[in-house]
Amino acid sequence: MESNIVEIRGLTKRYHDFTLHDLDLDLPAGCVLGLVGENGAGKSTTIRLIMDALERDGGTVKVFGVDNQSKAFHSLKEDVGVVLDETFVPEVITAKQLGKIMAGTYKQWDQGAYEGWLERFKLPGNKKFKEYSRGMTMKLAIAAALSHHAKLLLLDEATGGLDPMVREELLEVFADFAAQDGHAVLLSSHIVSDLERICDYIAFLHRGRLKLLEEKDVLLDRYGILKCTKEQLANVPQDAVHGKRVGTYGVEALVDRAFMPRDAVVDRANLEDIILYLSKEDEK
């Protein structure tokens, strides 16, 4: 039976203009969990709360079975590799110098592994950080996160703004990492196609609330796209309709396949379809 690397119950964080509401979330070992949602949905807030980098207003977070506000969690932080959307590295630092800094920070730092990642990612050791492209910047952050024997990767928009070839390379790295015994990855992204490719589970945050948490394959099997007229849609059980798009010539709707008549033509929905239509569900 899979154990959970991360367990979140009732997690709440309040700001003056936003609230993350009562979040329940599990990340099993051996899995990649994709955290998706619009900008401001609470994805970055969730990752920072997992690392106890923000003070929570309610709920609990356990990482490797340990409450993340306990003293015991501080000794486990080395088992967590974190890559944020904004990487804070002094502009004049080189990759080689960063390695020395990290060696003084992490007891588990593996210089050989770090140099191996620099070589694999084709990152120049003596080039200053300010001269790095966006892709090189993210690769350097990921190289560092992978070089202190972490078992959990928390990745906040780690593939955002990167060209398709770089994203392909990094997704392969993340999938290989999660496949190792006792490892897991939480990847937040607005690039839904990336999540569809490598994730085992999908968590959809919408306006600070968890709208769904499900196995990716279950989602893809459950939902489909129905193309029909408004009159035909009116005859579909409304509990089976999960968002729609009304056009000049008809309607497209995300529907639950199990409730569709046998003669209904329902096209396959990809993950991006599902997320977009569920965002519109309240408008049906």
C-alpha positions, 0 to 999 in steps of 0.5 A: 500500500502506498504511503503518503509523502504529503498529507494536508487537512483543512489547510487555510490561509487568509489574505486581505483579498484572497483565502485558501479554503480548507484544503485537503490533499494527499501526495502518495509516494511514487507519484507526480501530482499536478497542481493546476489553477488560474493565476491567484488560485492558491498554487504558490501559497500551497507550496509555501505552506507545505514548506512552512514558509508562510504562517497558516491560519488553520489545518495541518500539513504533514511531510513524511508523516511529520507535522511541518511546524514541529522541530522534527520537520526541520531535520527533514527539510533536506529531503525536500527539493524546492524550485520556485517560479522566481529563483533568488540567486545573486546575479554575480554568482556562477554555477560553481560558486552556487555549488560551494554555497549549497555545500555549506548549506546542506549536509547531504549535498552531493557535489558529484551529482551537482556537477553531473546535472550541470553537465547534463543540462549543459550549464556553464560553470563560470557564467554569471547568473545574470547572463543565464536565460530563463531556461538555464535559470530553471535548470540550475535551480533544478540541478541544485534541488536534485543534488542533496538527495531529496525525496520530495520535489516541490516545483512551482511553475518550473516549466513556465516560459520555457521552450518545448524542448527544454520542457520535454527534458525537464518533464523526463527528469521529474518523471524519473525522479518520482519513479524512484522508491519513496520519492514524489513530485508536486508540480504546479503549472498553468501548462496543462498539457505538461501535467497531462503527460507526466502526472498520476493525480491532478488537483484543481484549485479554483479561487482558493478552493479545491475543485477536484483531486483525482487520478488523471486517467480516471478524469480522462475516462470519466469526461467527454465533450458533447457537441449539440444544439441548445435544445438537445442539451436541455434534454441531458441530465443537468447533473451530467453537465459540467460547464458549457460553451455556447456558440452561434451554431450550437453548444459544446459541453463537458459531460459525464460519459456515464449519464449520456444516452447510448446514441450521443456522440461524445468526443474525448476530452483532454485535461485542458478541456476538463479544467477549462470547462470545470472553471465554467461549471458555475455558469451552466 
